């Protein structure tokens, strides 16, 4: 058996597999096709940059999971999954981006050989295409298909203690990144140079925690561009009289702790100072409402009151679950912190409490990654002043 490089003890993977199988049984599934790389890693430990081609984990009720993917990636699977070597299957390279055959034809032969009758599929997924599903439908006419979108994601909502420990390490890296950018950003400094240092800090990590690549690249629009939440960077210099928000995350063993702060160069206008005060008040209220037994909507409503009083309308959710993730997203795509979501908060749920303000011609982000404690208000993973930073 190939030597393994697993981040967790076997008992942790056993716990996760049991939860997934219970959810499958409730849904009447004898097999689950997991194409989300975050869910694959969570169940099996698989870790590789191979999700740009078709790959999957097949979860069964009465046998160990099977990792299936491109043959050249099987060597990575053999070294990172907890299962025995015979649970790793690879398809030939001539399937890749072929106009004459599709990898799902190979997968269908394996599923048919196993005798799958009712198969759950992550239908609404970044990594599972309409073509992939159509090929499976044609190749497996006697199999019943069910939409299992987010079935595994929901099992990830409550983190284990080892997962929380990884997120705390990621938070230390997030703090290092923010400290570094606050020091380096000056008028005239090109944005790409600061981003290069962000990556240097993020990958070097801190004592006891090497840095992994985050699932989202640094986001740092300035001035009127900060009205757009998802702009990245270019070579233009930072300028006096502009606010820049920085949305970053440290990452350790694929676990994230997103963290956002805003920096103004010069003297900030009153509109930003009023927004900062309302946002901080809302953050404090939301953190106080983030208690076990309360609901996701309670956090959102607590945040909204000070903002509405200040005449600020957000019109967007203010947070989402976080943990183990791969590009293009560090959210878990289940719970949303918004007025309509009545999901009850439980200990060790973890969220990016993310009430960004994106107005017509300015933007402001001050956020916290949080853990729901067993009692009392939420723990913040990072420990830095909750404010808009100003450099004259």
C-alpha positions in Angstrom: 0.0 0.0 0.0 1.4 3.4 -1.0 2.5 5.7 1.9 -0.2 8.2 2.8 0.0 11.9 3.6 -3.2 12.5 5.6 -4.0 15.6 7.6 -6.4 13.9 10.0 -6.6 10.6 11.9 -8.6 7.7 10.4 -11.3 8.2 13.1 -12.1 11.7 11.6 -12.7 10.2 8.1 -14.7 7.4 9.6 -16.9 10.0 11.4 -17.5 11.9 8.1 -18.2 8.8 6.0 -20.8 7.7 8.6 -22.6 11.1 8.4 -22.7 11.0 4.6 -24.0 7.4 4.5 -26.8 8.4 6.9 -27.8 11.2 4.7 -27.7 8.9 1.7 -29.9 6.3 3.5 -32.5 9.0 4.3 -32.5 9.9 0.6 -32.8 6.3 -0.5 -29.4 6.3 -2.3 -27.1 3.3 -2.6 -24.4 5.4 -4.2 -23.3 9.0 -4.2 -21.2 10.7 -7.0 -19.2 13.5 -5.4 -17.6 15.8 -7.9 -16.9 18.9 -5.7 -13.2 18.7 -4.9 -13.8 20.2 -1.4 -16.3 17.3 -0.7 -13.9 14.8 -2.2 -11.1 16.0 0.1 -13.4 16.1 3.2 -14.4 12.5 2.7 -11.2 10.9 1.4 -8.3 13.3 2.0 -7.6 13.7 -1.7 -5.6 16.8 -2.4 -4.4 17.8 -5.9 -4.8 20.4 -8.6 -6.6 18.1 -10.9 -10.2 19.3 -10.7 -10.0 21.0 -14.1 -10.7 17.5 -15.6 -13.4 15.1 -14.6 -12.9 13.3 -11.4 -15.1 12.0 -8.6 -15.5 10.1 -5.4 -18.1 7.3 -5.4 -19.5 6.8 -1.9 -21.1 3.4 -1.3 -23.1 2.1 1.6 -21.3 -1.2 2.0 -17.8 -0.6 0.8 -15.0 2.0 1.1 -15.3 5.0 -1.2 -13.7 4.9 -4.6 -11.6 7.8 -6.0 -11.9 8.0 -9.8 -10.1 10.4 -12.1 -7.5 10.9 -14.8 -4.9 8.1 -14.8 -2.0 10.4 -14.4 -3.6 11.8 -11.2 -4.0 8.3 -9.6 -0.5 8.6 -8.2 -1.6 11.7 -6.3 -4.7 9.9 -5.1 -2.7 6.9 -3.9 -0.7 9.3 -1.7 -3.5 11.4 -0.3 -6.6 9.3 0.2 -7.1 7.1 3.2 -8.5 4.1 1.2 -6.6 1.1 0.0 -4.8 1.3 -3.4 -7.5 -0.8 -5.1 -10.0 2.0 -4.4 -8.3 4.3 -6.8 -9.4 4.1 -10.4 -8.0 6.0 -13.5 -9.3 6.6 -17.0 -7.1 6.8 -20.1 -5.7 10.2 -21.2 -7.4 10.0 -24.6 -10.7 10.7 -22.8 -9.5 14.2 -21.8 -11.1 16.9 -23.9 -12.0 14.4 -26.7 -14.7 15.1 -29.2 -15.3 11.4 -29.7 -15.5 10.0 -26.1 -16.2 11.3 -22.7 -14.7 10.3 -19.3 -18.2 9.7 -17.9 -18.4 6.7 -20.3 -15.6 5.2 -18.3 -17.2 6.1 -15.0 -20.5 4.6 -16.1 -18.8 1.2 -16.8 -17.6 1.2 -13.2 -20.9 2.2 -11.8 -22.6 -0.5 -13.8 -20.1 -3.1 -12.6 -20.8 -2.1 -9.0 -24.5 -2.6 -9.6 -25.6 0.9 -8.6 -29.4 1.4 -8.7 -30.1 4.8 -7.1 -27.3 7.3 -7.6 -27.1 10.8 -6.1 -25.4 13.5 -8.1 -24.2 17.0 -7.1 -26.3 18.6 -9.9 -25.6 22.3 -9.1 -21.9 22.2 -8.9 -19.0 24.1 -10.4 -17.3 20.9 -11.5 -20.2 18.8 -13.0 -21.3 19.8 -16.5 -24.5 19.3 -18.4 -22.6 17.2 -20.9 -21.3 14.9 -18.1 -24.9 14.3 -16.8 -26.2 13.7 -20.3 -23.5 11.0 -20.9 -24.3 9.3 -17.6 -28.1 9.3 -18.4 -27.4 7.7 -21.8 -24.9 5.2 -20.5 -26.9 4.1 -17.4 -30.6 3.9 -18.6 -31.6 1.6 -15.7 -30.1 3.8 -12.9 -32.3 6.1 -10.9 -30.7 9.6 -10.6 -31.4 12.0 -7.7 -30.2 15.5 -7.1 -27.8 15.3 -4.2 -26.6 18.9 -4.4 -25.1 20.0 -1.1 -25.8 16.7 0.6 -22.1 16.4 1.7 -21.8 20.2 2.2 -24.4 20.1 4.9 -22.5 17.3 6.8 -19.6 19.7 6.9 -21.5 22.5 8.7 -20.4 21.6 12.2 -16.6 21.4 12.5 -14.7 18.9 14.5 -12.0 20.1 17.0 -9.2 19.1 14.6 -10.8 21.2 11.9 -11.2 24.2 14.2 -7.5 23.9 15.0 -6.6 24.1 11.3 -8.8 27.2 10.9 -7.1 28.9 13.8 -3.8 28.3 12.0 -5.3 29.8 8.8 -6.4 32.8 10.9 -2.8 33.4 12.1 -1.8 33.6 8.4 -4.7 35.9 7.7 -3.5 38.2 10.4 0.1 38.2 9.0 -1.2 39.1 5.5 -3.3 42.0 6.8 -0.5 43.3 9.0 1.8 43.2 6.0 -0.4 45.0 3.6 -1.2 47.8 6.1 2.5 48.3 6.4 3.3 48.2 2.7 0.5 50.2 1.1 1.5 53.7 0.3 0.5 56.3 -2.4 2.4 55.5 -5.5 3.0 51.8 -4.8 1.7 49.6 -7.6 -1.0 47.2 -6.6 0.6 44.1 -8.1 3.7 44.6 -5.9 1.6 44.6 -2.8 -0.3 41.5 -4.1 3.1 39.8 -4.6 3.9 40.4 -0.9 0.4 39.2 0.1 1.2 35.9 -1.6 4.6 35.7 -0.1 3.1 36.1 3.4 0.3 33.7 2.7 2.5 30.9 1.4 5.3 31.3 3.9 2.7 31.1 6.7 3.7 31.4 10.3 5.5 29.3 12.8 3.8 26.0 13.0 1.6 26.6 9.9 2.8 26.6 6.4 0.6 28.5 3.9 -1.5 26.8 1.3 -3.1 28.6 -1.7 -6.4 30.2 -0.9 -9.5 29.3 -2.9 -10.0 33.0 -4.0 -7.4 35.4 -5.1 -6.8 38.7 -3.2 -9.6 41.2 -4.0 -8.6 44.9 -3.5 -10.5 47.5 -5.5 -9.9 51.2 -4.7 -11.9 54.4 -4.8 -15.0 54.3 -6.9 -14.0 50.8 -8.1 -14.6 49.6 -4.5 -18.3 49.7 -5.4 -17.6 46.4 -7.2 -16.9 43.6 -4.7 -15.0 41.2 -6.8 -12.3 43.1 -8.7 -8.8 41.8 -8.3 -5.7 44.0 -9.1 -3.7 45.6 -11.9 -0.5 47.6 -12.0 -1.9 51.0 -11.1 -0.6 52.6 -8.0 -2.5 53.3 -4.8 -3.6 56.9 -4.6 -4.2 59.5 -1.8 -7.8 60.1 -1.2 -9.0 56.6 -1.9 -10.2 53.7 0.2 -9.2 50.2 -0.7 -10.7 47.1 0.9 -8.7 44.0 1.0 -10.4 40.6 1.0 -8.0 37.8 1.7 -7.7 34.5 3.5 -4.9 32.5 5.1 -5.2 28.9 4.2 -3.8 25.9 6.0 -4.3 22.3 4.8 -7.2 23.7 2.6 -8.9 25.3 5.6 -9.6 29.0 5.4 -10.2 32.0 7.7 -11.3 34.9 5.4 -10.5 38.4 6.7 -11.3 41.8 5.3 -10.1 45.3 6.3 -10.3 48.7 4.6 -7.4 51.2 4.3 -7.9 54.9 3.5 -4.9 56.9 2.3 -5.3 60.5 3.4 -8.3 62.0 5.2 -11.5 59.9 4.8 -14.7 61.8 4.0 -17.6 61.9 6.4 -19.7 59.5 4.4 -17.1 56.7 4.9 -16.7 57.6 8.6 -20.4 57.4 9.2 -20.6 54.1 7.3 -17.7 52.7 9.3 -19.4 53.6 12.6 -22.7 52.0 11.5 -20.9 48.9 10.2 -18.9 48.4 13.3 -22.0 48.7 15.5 -23.8 46.2 13.3 -20.8 43.8 13.4 -20.8 44.0 17.2 -24.5 43.3 17.3 -24.2 40.5 14.9 -21.5 38.9 16.9 -23.6 39.1 20.0 -26.5 37.4 18.2 -24.2 34.6 16.9 -25.1 32.2 19.7 -26.1 28.6 19.8 -29.9 28.2 19.5 -30.3 31.5 17.7 -30.8 31.5 13.9 -28.8 32.6 10.9 -31.3 35.4 10.3 -30.8 36.7 13.8 -27.2 37.7 12.9 -28.4 39.4 9.7 -31.2 41.3 11.5 -28.9 42.4 14.2 -26.4 43.8 11.6 -29.1 45.5 9.6 -30.6 47.7 12.4 -27.6 50.1 12.8 -27.1 50.2 9.0 -30.8 51.0 8.3 -30.7 53.7 11.0 -27.7 55.3 9.1 -29.6 55.1 5.8 -27.5 52.3 4.4 -29.3 49.5 2.5 -27.1 46.4 1.7 -29.5 44.1 -0.2 -27.2 41.1 0.1 -26.5 38.3 2.5 -23.9 39.1 5.2 -22.2 35.7 5.6 -21.8 32.1 4.7 -20.2 28.9 6.1 -16.4 28.4 5.7 -13.9 25.6 6.2 -12.2 23.3 3.7 -12.4 24.7 0.2 -10.8 24.7 -3.3 -11.2 27.3 -6.1 -13.2 29.1 -7.1 -14.9 29.7 -3.7 -14.1 29.4 0.0 -17.7 29.2 1.0 -19.5 25.9 1.7 -22.7 26.9 -0.2 -25.3 25.9 2.4 -26.4 28.4 5.1 -26.6 32.1 4.3 -26.7 34.9 6.9 -29.7 36.7 5.7 -33.2 37.5 7.0 -34.9 34.6 5.2 -32.6 31.8 6.6 -33.9 30.3 9.8 -31.2 27.7 10.2 -30.5 27.2 13.9 -26.9 27.9 14.9 -25.0 25.1 16.6 -21.7 25.0 18.3 -18.7 24.8 16.0 -20.5 26.1 13.0 -18.1 28.5 11.3 -18.9 31.5 9.1 -17.4 34.4 7.3 -19.5 37.2 8.8 -19.1 39.4 5.7 -21.2 42.6 5.7 -19.5 44.4 2.9 -20.9 47.7 1.8 -20.8 48.4 -1.9 -22.5 51.6 -2.8 -22.7 53.5 -6.1 -19.2 55.0 -5.9 -17.5 53.6 -2.8 -17.0 50.4 -0.9 -16.1 49.4 2.6 -15.3 45.9 4.1 -14.7 45.1 7.7 -15.4 41.4 8.3 -14.7 38.5 10.8 -14.5 34.8 10.5 -16.3 33.4 13.4 -17.1 30.2 15.3 -20.3 29.5 17.2 -19.3 28.7 20.8 -21.0 26.2 23.0 -22.4 29.1 25.0 -22.1 32.9 24.7 -21.4 35.1 21.7 -19.2 34.1 18.7 -15.5 33.6 18.8 -13.6 35.6 16.1 -10.8 33.6 14.6 -8.7 36.7 13.9 -7.7 39.4 16.4 -7.1 42.7 14.8 -8.9 46.1 15.4 -12.3 46.3 13.9 -12.0 49.5 12.0 -11.2 51.3 8.8 -7.5 52.0 8.9 -6.2 55.4 7.9 -2.7 56.3 6.7 -2.2 60.1 6.3 
